[in-house]
Amino acid sequence: MKRIGLLSDTHSWWDEKYITFFSSCDEIWHSGDIGSESLAEKLAHVRPLRAVYGNIDGADLRMKYSKTVHFTVEECRVMMTHIGGYPGRYEPSIRAELFESKPHLFVAGHSHILKIMFDKRLNCLHINPGAAGKSGFHQVRTLVRFTIDGAEIKDLEVIELGSREL
């Protein structure tokens, strides 16, 4: 059983609340627009970090992280990218890869809109954790925690970090 902390679109914004909410996790996943290598390093000091780069990330982060990653946690196949779209409206550049890999869990960021949906066609849970940083149009900063137990994704929590303005 693995406890996962998931965030996206930090845009270099560090919040001490990340430590509080991720301390009970086994891993932290960041679905892009990290913003700076120093933020990635801070997260990695809290818990092991898996990440993808986003459209605002520079060469340093693009050298360290991939555009898309595939991995397995317990028995759960995961695909994570930054610009992924949603069930029924997947980003054309990743659609073929997504349908070929058939993950149990598809994670994307980019939109700054928290969305958790099940795709019946792919038999796949889609999670966009919203935006944890202050840059963007979102009103509330969010992250997500959940547990992977075998192939099951459970104990999913949406955590509001507060207003983007604070």
MARBA-3410 file (N, C-alpha, C, O; in Angstrom, 1 decimal):
166
0.8,-1.2,0.0,0.0,0.0,0.0,0.9,1.2,0.0,1.8,1.3,0.8 ~ 0.6,2.2,-0.9,1.3,3.4,-1.0,0.4,4.6,-0.9,-0.7,4.7,-1.5 ~ 0.8,5.6,-0.1,0.1,6.9,0.0,0.7,7.9,-0.9,1.9,8.1,-0.8 ~ -0.1,8.5,-1.8,0.5,9.5,-2.8,-0.1,10.9,-2.5,-1.2,11.1,-2.2 ~ 0.8,11.8,-2.6,0.5,13.2,-2.6,0.7,13.8,-4.0,1.7,13.6,-4.6
-0.3,14.4,-4.5,-0.3,14.9,-5.9,-0.6,16.4,-6.0,-1.5,16.9,-5.4 ~ 0.2,17.1,-6.8,0.0,18.5,-7.0,0.5,18.9,-8.4,1.1,18.1,-9.1 ~ 0.1,20.1,-8.8,0.5,20.6,-10.2,0.5,22.1,-10.1,0.0,22.7,-9.2 ~ 1.1,22.6,-11.2,1.1,24.1,-11.4,1.4,24.9,-10.2,0.7,25.8,-9.8 ~ 2.6,24.6,-9.6,3.1,25.4,-8.5,3.7,26.7,-9.0,3.7,27.7,-8.2
4.2,26.7,-10.2,4.8,27.9,-10.8,5.8,28.5,-9.8,5.8,29.7,-9.6 ~ 6.7,27.7,-9.2,7.7,28.1,-8.2,7.2,28.5,-6.9,8.0,28.8,-6.0 ~ 5.9,28.4,-6.6,5.4,28.8,-5.3,5.6,27.7,-4.3,5.1,26.6,-4.5 ~ 6.3,28.0,-3.2,6.5,27.1,-2.1,5.5,27.4,-1.0,5.4,28.6,-0.6 ~ 4.8,26.4,-0.5,3.9,26.6,0.6,4.3,25.6,1.7,4.4,24.4,1.4
4.5,26.1,2.9,4.9,25.2,4.0,3.9,24.2,4.3,4.2,23.1,4.9 ~ 2.6,24.4,3.8,1.6,23.4,4.0,1.9,22.1,3.2,1.3,21.1,3.6 ~ 2.7,22.2,2.2,3.1,21.0,1.4,3.7,20.0,2.4,3.4,18.8,2.3 ~ 4.5,20.5,3.3,5.2,19.6,4.3,4.1,18.9,5.1,4.2,17.7,5.3 ~ 3.2,19.6,5.7,2.1,19.1,6.5,1.3,18.0,5.8,1.1,17.0,6.3
0.9,18.4,4.6,0.0,17.4,3.9,0.7,16.3,3.2,0.1,15.2,3.0 ~ 2.0,16.4,2.9,2.7,15.3,2.3,3.5,14.4,3.3,4.0,13.4,2.9 ~ 3.6,14.8,4.5,4.4,14.1,5.5,3.9,12.7,5.7,4.7,11.8,6.0 ~ 2.6,12.5,5.5,2.0,11.1,5.7,2.1,10.3,4.4,1.6,9.2,4.3 ~ 2.6,10.8,3.3,2.7,10.2,2.0,4.0,9.4,1.8,5.0,9.7,2.5
3.9,8.4,1.0,5.2,7.7,0.6,5.9,8.3,-0.6,7.1,8.3,-0.7 ~ 5.1,9.0,-1.5,5.7,9.7,-2.6,4.9,10.9,-2.9,3.7,11.1,-2.5 ~ 5.5,11.9,-3.6,4.9,13.1,-4.1,5.0,13.0,-5.6,6.0,12.7,-6.2 ~ 3.9,13.3,-6.3,3.8,13.4,-7.7,3.5,14.8,-8.1,2.6,15.4,-7.5 ~ 4.3,15.4,-9.1,4.0,16.7,-9.6,3.7,16.6,-11.1,4.6,16.2,-11.8
2.6,17.1,-11.5,2.2,16.9,-12.9,2.5,18.2,-13.7,1.6,18.6,-14.5 ~ 3.6,18.8,-13.5,4.1,19.8,-14.4,3.8,21.3,-14.0,3.0,21.6,-13.1 ~ 4.6,22.1,-14.7,4.7,23.6,-14.3,5.2,23.7,-12.9,4.6,24.4,-12.0 ~ 6.3,23.0,-12.7,7.0,23.1,-11.4,7.5,24.5,-11.1,7.2,25.1,-10.1 ~ 8.1,25.1,-12.1,8.6,26.5,-12.1,10.0,26.7,-11.7,10.6,27.6,-12.3
10.6,25.8,-10.9,12.0,26.0,-10.5,12.6,24.7,-10.0,11.9,23.9,-9.4 ~ 13.8,24.5,-10.2,14.5,23.3,-9.7,14.5,23.4,-8.2,14.5,22.3,-7.5 ~ 14.6,24.6,-7.6,14.7,24.6,-6.1,13.4,24.1,-5.5,13.4,23.5,-4.4 ~ 12.2,24.4,-6.1,11.0,23.9,-5.6,10.9,22.4,-5.7,10.5,21.7,-4.8 ~ 11.4,21.8,-6.8,11.4,20.4,-7.0,12.3,19.8,-5.9,12.0,18.7,-5.3
13.4,20.4,-5.6,14.3,19.9,-4.6,13.7,19.9,-3.2,13.9,19.0,-2.4 ~ 13.0,21.0,-2.9,12.3,21.1,-1.6,11.3,20.0,-1.5,11.2,19.3,-0.4 ~ 10.5,19.7,-2.5,9.5,18.7,-2.5,10.2,17.3,-2.3,9.7,16.5,-1.5 ~ 11.3,17.1,-3.0,12.0,15.8,-2.9,12.6,15.6,-1.5,12.9,14.5,-1.1 ~ 12.8,16.7,-0.8,13.3,16.6,0.6,12.2,16.1,1.6,12.5,15.5,2.6
11.0,16.4,1.2,9.8,16.0,2.0,9.6,14.5,1.8,9.5,13.7,2.8 ~ 9.5,14.1,0.5,9.2,12.7,0.2,9.8,12.5,-1.2,10.0,13.4,-2.0 ~ 10.0,11.2,-1.6,10.5,11.0,-3.0,9.6,11.6,-4.0,8.3,11.5,-3.9 ~ 10.1,12.2,-5.0,9.4,13.0,-6.0,9.4,12.3,-7.4,10.4,11.9,-7.9 ~ 8.2,12.1,-8.0,8.1,11.8,-9.4,7.4,13.0,-10.0,6.5,13.6,-9.5
7.9,13.4,-11.2,7.4,14.6,-11.8,7.6,14.6,-13.3,8.4,13.8,-13.9 ~ 6.8,15.4,-14.0,6.9,15.7,-15.4,7.1,17.2,-15.6,6.7,18.0,-14.7 ~ 7.7,17.6,-16.7,7.8,19.1,-16.9,6.5,19.6,-17.5,5.8,18.8,-18.2 ~ 6.3,20.9,-17.3,5.2,21.5,-17.9,5.6,22.6,-18.9,6.8,22.8,-19.1 ~ 4.7,23.2,-19.5,4.9,24.2,-20.6,5.7,25.4,-20.1,6.4,26.1,-20.9
5.7,25.8,-18.8,6.4,26.9,-18.3,7.8,26.6,-17.8,8.6,27.4,-17.5 ~ 8.1,25.3,-17.7,9.4,24.8,-17.1,10.5,25.0,-18.1,10.4,24.7,-19.3 ~ 11.6,25.5,-17.6,12.8,25.7,-18.4,13.6,24.5,-18.7,13.3,23.4,-18.3 ~ 14.8,24.7,-19.3,15.7,23.7,-19.8,16.2,22.8,-18.6,16.3,21.6,-18.8 ~ 16.4,23.4,-17.5,16.9,22.7,-16.3,16.0,21.6,-15.9,16.4,20.5,-15.6
14.7,21.9,-15.8,13.7,20.9,-15.4,13.4,20.0,-16.6,13.1,18.8,-16.3 ~ 13.5,20.4,-17.8,13.2,19.5,-18.9,14.4,18.5,-19.1,14.1,17.4,-19.6 ~ 15.5,18.8,-18.6,16.6,17.9,-18.6,16.4,16.8,-17.5,16.9,15.7,-17.7 ~ 15.8,17.2,-16.4,15.7,16.3,-15.3,14.4,15.4,-15.4,14.4,14.3,-14.9 ~ 13.4,16.0,-15.9,12.1,15.3,-16.0,11.6,15.1,-17.4,12.0,15.9,-18.3
10.7,14.2,-17.7,10.2,13.9,-19.0,8.9,14.6,-19.2,8.3,15.1,-18.3 ~ 8.5,14.7,-20.5,7.2,15.2,-20.8,6.0,14.3,-20.3,5.0,14.8,-19.8 ~ 6.3,13.0,-20.4,5.3,12.0,-20.0,6.0,10.9,-19.4,7.1,10.5,-19.8 ~ 5.5,10.3,-18.3,6.1,9.1,-17.6,5.0,8.0,-17.5,3.8,8.3,-17.3 ~ 5.5,6.8,-17.6,4.7,5.6,-17.3,5.4,4.9,-16.2,6.6,4.6,-16.3
4.6,4.5,-15.2,5.2,3.7,-14.1,4.1,2.9,-13.4,2.9,3.1,-13.6 ~ 4.5,1.9,-12.6,3.6,1.1,-11.9,3.8,1.3,-10.4,5.0,1.2,-9.9 ~ 2.8,1.5,-9.6,2.9,1.5,-8.2,1.9,0.4,-7.7,0.7,0.4,-8.0 ~ 2.5,-0.5,-6.9,1.7,-1.7,-6.5,1.4,-2.4,-7.8,2.3,-2.8,-8.5 ~ 0.1,-2.5,-8.1,-0.4,-3.1,-9.3,-1.1,-2.1,-10.2,-1.8,-2.5,-11.2
-0.9,-0.9,-9.9,-1.6,0.2,-10.6,-0.7,0.8,-11.7,0.4,1.4,-11.4 ~ -1.1,0.7,-13.0,-0.3,1.4,-14.0,-0.7,2.8,-14.1,-1.9,3.2,-14.2 ~ 0.3,3.7,-14.2,0.1,5.1,-14.1,0.7,5.8,-15.4,1.8,5.4,-15.8 ~ 0.0,6.7,-16.0,0.6,7.6,-17.0,0.4,9.0,-16.5,-0.7,9.4,-16.1 ~ 1.4,9.8,-16.5,1.4,11.2,-16.1,2.0,12.1,-17.1,3.1,11.8,-17.6
1.3,13.2,-17.4,1.8,14.3,-18.3,1.3,15.6,-17.8,0.4,15.6,-16.9 ~ 1.7,16.7,-18.4,1.2,18.0,-18.0,-0.1,18.4,-18.8,-1.1,18.6,-18.2 ~ 0.0,18.4,-20.1,-1.1,18.8,-20.9,-1.8,17.5,-21.4,-1.3,16.9,-22.4 ~ -2.8,17.1,-20.8,-3.5,15.8,-21.1,-4.9,15.9,-21.5,-5.4,14.9,-22.1 ~ -5.6,16.9,-21.1,-7.0,17.0,-21.4,-7.8,16.1,-20.4,-7.3,15.8,-19.3
-9.0,15.8,-20.8,-10.0,15.1,-20.0,-10.6,13.9,-20.7,-10.6,13.9,-22.0 ~ -11.3,13.0,-20.0,-12.0,12.0,-20.7,-13.0,12.6,-21.7,-13.8,13.5,-21.4 ~ -12.9,12.1,-23.0,-13.7,12.6,-24.0,-13.1,13.8,-24.7,-13.6,14.2,-25.8 ~ -12.1,14.4,-24.1,-11.4,15.6,-24.7,-9.9,15.5,-24.4,-9.4,16.5,-23.9 ~ -9.3,14.4,-24.7,-7.9,14.2,-24.4,-7.1,15.1,-25.4,-7.5,15.3,-26.6
-6.0,15.6,-25.0,-5.0,16.3,-25.8,-4.6,15.4,-27.0,-4.2,14.3,-26.8 ~ -4.8,15.9,-28.2,-4.5,15.1,-29.4,-3.0,14.5,-29.4,-2.8,13.4,-29.9 ~ -2.1,15.3,-28.9,-0.7,14.8,-28.9,-0.4,13.6,-28.0,0.6,12.9,-28.2 ~ -1.3,13.3,-27.0,-1.1,12.2,-26.1,-2.1,11.1,-26.3,-2.0,10.0,-25.7 ~ -3.2,11.3,-27.1,-4.3,10.4,-27.2,-3.9,9.0,-27.5,-4.3,8.0,-26.9
-3.1,8.9,-28.6,-2.7,7.5,-29.1,-1.9,6.8,-28.0,-2.1,5.6,-27.7 ~ -1.0,7.5,-27.3,-0.1,6.9,-26.3,-1.0,6.5,-25.1,-0.8,5.4,-24.5 ~ -2.0,7.3,-24.8,-2.9,7.0,-23.7,-3.7,5.7,-24.0,-3.8,4.8,-23.1 ~ -4.3,5.7,-25.1,-5.1,4.5,-25.5,-4.3,3.2,-25.7,-4.8,2.1,-25.5 ~ -3.1,3.4,-26.1,-2.2,2.2,-26.3,-1.7,1.7,-24.9,-1.7,0.5,-24.7
-1.4,2.6,-24.0,-0.9,2.1,-22.7,-1.9,1.7,-21.7,-1.7,0.9,-20.8 ~ -3.1,2.2,-21.9,-4.3,1.8,-21.0,-3.9,1.8,-19.5,-4.0,0.7,-18.9 ~ -3.6,2.9,-19.0,-3.3,3.0,-17.6,-4.5,2.8,-16.7,-5.6,3.0,-17.2 ~ -4.3,2.5,-15.5,-5.4,2.5,-14.5,-5.7,3.9,-14.0,-6.8,4.3,-13.7 ~ -4.6,4.7,-14.0,-4.7,6.1,-13.5,-4.0,7.0,-14.5,-2.8,6.8,-14.9
-4.7,8.0,-15.0,-4.1,9.0,-15.8,-4.1,10.4,-15.1,-5.1,10.8,-14.7 ~ -2.9,11.0,-14.9,-2.7,12.2,-14.2,-2.2,13.3,-15.2,-1.3,13.1,-15.9 ~ -2.9,14.5,-15.1,-2.5,15.6,-15.9,-2.7,16.9,-15.1,-3.5,16.9,-14.1 ~ -2.1,17.9,-15.5,-2.3,19.2,-14.8,-2.7,20.3,-15.9,-3.7,20.0,-16.7 ~ -2.1,21.4,-15.9,-2.2,22.5,-16.9,-3.4,23.3,-16.8,-3.3,24.6,-16.9
-4.6,22.8,-16.7,-5.8,23.6,-16.7,-6.0,24.5,-15.5,-6.8,25.4,-15.5 ~ -5.4,24.1,-14.4,-5.6,24.8,-13.1,-7.0,24.5,-12.5,-7.5,25.1,-11.6 ~ -7.7,23.5,-13.1,-9.0,23.1,-12.7,-9.0,21.7,-12.1,-8.7,20.8,-12.8 ~ -9.3,21.7,-10.8,-9.4,20.4,-10.2,-10.5,19.5,-10.8,-11.7,20.0,-10.9 ~ -10.2,18.3,-11.2,-11.2,17.5,-11.9,-10.7,16.0,-11.7,-9.6,15.6,-11.9
-11.7,15.2,-11.2,-11.5,13.8,-11.0,-12.6,13.1,-11.6,-13.8,13.3,-11.3 ~ -12.3,12.3,-12.7,-13.3,11.7,-13.5,-12.9,10.2,-13.8,-11.7,9.9,-13.9 ~ -13.9,9.4,-14.0,-13.6,8.0,-14.4,-14.0,7.9,-15.9,-15.1,8.3,-16.3 ~ -13.0,7.4,-16.7,-13.2,7.2,-18.1,-13.6,5.7,-18.3,-12.8,4.8,-18.2 ~ -14.9,5.5,-18.6,-15.4,4.2,-18.7,-14.8,3.5,-20.0,-14.6,2.3,-20.0
-14.6,4.3,-21.0,-14.0,3.7,-22.2,-12.6,3.1,-22.0,-12.3,2.1,-22.6 ~ -11.8,3.8,-21.2,-10.5,3.3,-20.9,-10.4,2.5,-19.6,-9.4,1.9,-19.3 ~ -11.5,2.5,-18.8,-11.5,1.9,-17.5,-10.4,2.5,-16.7,-9.5,1.7,-16.1 ~ -10.3,3.8,-16.6,-9.2,4.5,-16.1,-9.7,5.7,-15.3,-10.7,6.4,-15.7 ~ -9.1,6.0,-14.1,-9.4,7.2,-13.3,-8.5,8.3,-13.8,-7.3,8.1,-14.0
-9.1,9.4,-14.0,-8.3,10.6,-14.5,-8.3,11.6,-13.3,-9.4,11.9,-12.7 ~ -7.1,12.1,-12.9,-7.0,13.1,-11.9,-6.2,14.3,-12.4,-5.1,14.2,-12.9 ~ -6.8,15.5,-12.3,-6.1,16.8,-12.4,-6.2,17.4,-11.0,-7.3,17.7,-10.6 ~ -5.1,17.6,-10.3,-5.2,18.1,-9.0,-5.4,19.6,-8.8,-5.4,20.2,-7.7 ~ -5.7,20.3,-10.0,-5.8,21.7,-9.9,-4.5,22.4,-9.8,-3.5,21.8,-10.3
-4.4,23.6,-9.2,-3.2,24.3,-9.1,-2.8,24.6,-7.7,-3.7,25.0,-6.9 ~ -1.6,24.3,-7.3,-1.2,24.5,-5.9,-0.4,25.8,-5.7,-0.2,26.3,-4.6 ~ -0.1,26.5,-6.9,0.6,27.7,-6.8,-0.3,28.9,-6.9,-1.5,28.8,-6.9 ~ 0.3,30.1,-7.0,-0.5,31.4,-7.0,-0.8,31.9,-8.4,-1.6,32.8,-8.5 ~ 0.0,31.5,-9.4,-0.1,32.0,-10.7,-1.3,31.4,-11.4,-1.4,30.1,-11.4
-2.1,32.2,-12.1,-3.2,31.6,-12.8,-4.6,32.2,-12.4,-4.6,33.2,-11.7 ~ -5.6,31.7,-13.0,-7.0,32.3,-12.8,-7.7,31.6,-11.7,-8.8,32.0,-11.3 ~ -7.2,30.4,-11.2,-8.0,29.6,-10.2,-8.1,30.5,-8.9,-7.3,31.4,-8.7 ~ -9.2,30.2,-8.2,-9.4,31.0,-6.9,-8.9,30.3,-5.7,-8.4,31.0,-4.8 ~ -8.9,29.0,-5.7,-8.5,28.2,-4.5,-7.3,27.3,-5.0,-7.4,26.6,-6.0
-6.3,27.2,-4.2,-5.1,26.4,-4.5,-5.5,25.0,-3.9,-6.0,24.9,-2.8 ~ -5.2,23.9,-4.7,-5.6,22.6,-4.3,-4.5,21.6,-4.5,-3.6,21.8,-5.3 ~ -4.6,20.5,-3.8,-3.8,19.3,-4.1,-4.6,18.1,-3.7,-5.7,18.2,-3.2 ~ -4.1,16.9,-4.0,-4.9,15.7,-3.8,-4.0,14.6,-3.1,-2.8,14.5,-3.4 ~ -4.6,13.9,-2.2,-3.9,12.7,-1.7,-4.8,11.5,-1.9,-6.0,11.6,-1.9
-4.2,10.3,-2.0,-4.9,9.1,-2.2,-4.0,7.9,-1.9,-2.8,8.1,-1.7 ~ -4.6,6.7,-1.8,-3.8,5.5,-1.5,-4.0,4.6,-2.7,-5.0,4.4,-3.3 ~ -2.9,3.9,-3.1,-2.9,2.8,-4.1,-2.6,1.5,-3.3,-1.6,1.4,-2.6 ~ -3.6,0.6,-3.4,-3.5,-0.6,-2.7,-3.8,-1.7,-3.7,-4.9,-2.0,-4.1 ~ -2.7,-2.4,-4.1,-2.8,-3.3,-5.3,-3.1,-2.5,-6.5,-2.3,-1.6,-6.9
-4.2,-2.8,-7.2,-4.6,-2.0,-8.4,-5.7,-1.0,-8.0,-6.2,-0.3,-8.9 ~ -6.1,-1.0,-6.7,-7.2,-0.1,-6.3,-6.7,1.3,-5.9,-5.7,1.4,-5.2 ~ -7.4,2.3,-6.3,-7.1,3.7,-5.9,-8.2,4.0,-4.9,-9.4,4.0,-5.2 ~ -7.8,4.4,-3.7,-8.9,4.6,-2.7,-8.4,5.8,-1.7,-7.3,6.3,-1.9 ~ -9.3,6.1,-0.8,-9.1,7.1,0.2,-8.7,8.4,-0.4,-7.8,9.1,0.1
-9.3,8.8,-1.5,-9.0,10.0,-2.2,-9.5,11.3,-1.5,-10.6,11.3,-1.0 ~ -8.6,12.2,-1.3,-8.9,13.5,-0.6,-8.5,14.6,-1.4,-7.4,14.7,-2.0 ~ -9.4,15.6,-1.5,-9.1,16.9,-2.1,-8.8,17.9,-1.0,-9.6,18.0,0.0 ~ -7.6,18.5,-1.1,-7.2,19.4,0.0,-7.1,20.8,-0.6,-6.4,21.1,-1.5 ~ -7.8,21.7,0.1,-7.8,23.2,-0.3,-6.7,23.8,0.6,-6.8,23.8,1.8
-5.8,24.5,-0.1,-4.7,25.1,0.6,-5.0,26.6,0.9,-4.2,27.2,1.6 ~ -6.1,27.1,0.4,-6.4,28.5,0.6,-6.5,29.3,-0.7,-6.3,28.7,-1.8 ~ -6.8,30.5,-0.6,-6.9,31.4,-1.7,-5.6,31.6,-2.5,-4.6,31.6,-1.9 ~ -5.8,31.8,-3.8,-4.6,32.1,-4.6,-4.0,33.4,-4.2,-2.8,33.7,-4.4 ~ -4.8,34.3,-3.7,-4.4,35.7,-3.3,-3.6,35.7,-2.1,-2.9,36.7,-1.9
-3.6,34.7,-1.2,-2.9,34.8,0.0,-1.4,34.4,-0.1,-0.7,34.4,0.8
END
